[in-house]
Amino acid sequence: MVDREHLHGHVSAIFGAIDRNKDGRLSFTDLRLGFHELGISMPDAELKDMMNEVDQDGDGAINFSEMLTIMIRMHKKSRESQNLQKVFEVMDKDGNKRISKTELKKALKLYGNKKVSASELDKIMTEVDFDNDGYISFVEFASCVHLFK
């Protein structure tokens, strides 16, 4: 769990650095440029959606409280991605950065207590293996992890 005071101080520093005109509000452009300078890469559409979701007063800008919400969500998303990466690495027994059908079958049996038939395994691979290369990449795994629950 993140220490609230530490997070508040961290976000305050970020907000202060991004809020160049010191009006206490961040426009889309302010946020996009600030994130870019901090090395945070995010498509414009995703950033706009995030701003719209947290813009409680509907003024089209982000105040400190709304920025705190954005940073908490980004932290949570990052932590979830790290956890997914660890699960993926456990399933990727040979360490080649992709999960084979055999590795998937073993993982489902071992971790999911689920013995799957060859046809069920083929169905899962068809649903998850978007590029049809016979393996599940991390991106494919992360976008379909809900199928394994």
Secondary structure, DSSP 8 states (H G I E B T S, - for coil): ---HHHHHHHHHHHHHHH-TT-SS-B-HHHHHHHHHHTT----HHHHHHHHHHH-TT-SSSB-HHHHHHHHHHHHHHHHHHHHHHHHHHHH-TT-SSSB-HHHHHHHHHHHH-----HHHHHHHHHHH-TT-SSSB-HHHHHHHGGGG-
